[in-house]
């Protein structure tokens, strides 16, 4: 699933195991075969993630609970404390009350994972 810049629609990076808090390690090269680098250092947090093309933040600033909404090649998603919530019906709205998986136990690895 690729992150698409909210501001300029540039294809920023391939995502990997998105979760909160976001880190640069969750965004890798969108085209490693052609040497395109990952956009950010693996250790940075969302405050330091800017689009390589337009220099704006490529996703919406976090909601008070930390939820971050971003545009991807699979549609709009919300990265929440409980996992990823997709815009299932494609109407541009995300129902954060529905489809949220329960908080994972310590033994479970990932729930509601929609990464390719
Ligand atoms: Zn951009």
Boltz pocket constraint, residues with backbone or C-beta under 6 A from the ligand:
constraints:
  - pocket:
      binder: B
      contacts: [[A, 5], [A, 6], [A, 7], [A, 8], [A, 9], [A, 10], [A, 51], [A, 52], [A, 53], [A, 54], [A, 55], [A, 56], [A, 58]]
      max_distance: 6.0
